[in-house]
Amino acid sequence: MAAIQDPTLVKLCAQLASRLSISLASARRQVEQAAAREGHRDVERRRAMAESMLAALDKDNGDHARQLDALLENSEGDGNFILED
């Protein structure tokens, strides 16, 4: 049976996923890996890690979704870019 997820952590990961234009699972994995690198495994530390990652994005003020769109537009003219397979 899957473990019960902390709703606050899930919400923070969802915000992170939205800002980075990635999946919720990818955002959660990033938070868990960053917390594990620092030796923290408890939920409170993972929440703090997610909050610090969101704060770093706010400080960066970059629009990552727009950057991804620009990269994809540039790739479409490339001969190695496959639109469909």
ABEGO torsion letter per residue (X at the ends): XBBBBBAAAAAAAAAAAAAAGBBAAAAAAAAAAAAAAAGBABAAAAAAAAAAAAAAAAAAGBBAAAAAAAAAAAAAABAABBABX
